[in-house]
């Protein structure tokens, strides 16, 4: 094409994508909304108190390391480049804080939310006590 500024299309799109995580089965509330947030915790910050989300959440650690714990699963540390997800609904998310005492941690999360429900609901001490049998054993200190 004489005079065209269009560049020939590269084949790199076929190899540019890398699968980071896949989750199934998913339960997405009808009429759900979605948001993506960026979280930045200072060194040693314990993060959000125990909470739950009304729909699934998917995260990617950009920098640092996240101490992550869902109800029924052992606590784990997810380092930069790692991913996490949670199903939402009734499951309690116990920890999402900075696992590092000497460096900042940053991550992004995309959350789906049921209509009319808050994106995040804190869980009180009474409910935590009632459901303590569902929490995985704690690591030895």
Buried (B, 14 or more C-beta within 10 A) or exposed (E): EEEEEEEEEEEEEEEEEEEEEEEEEEEEBEEBEBEEEEBEBEEEBEBBBBBBBBBBBBBBBBBBBBBBBBBEEEBBEBEBEBBBBBBBEEBBBBBBBBBBEEBEBBBEBBBBBBEEBEBBEEBEEEEBEEBEEEBBEEEEE
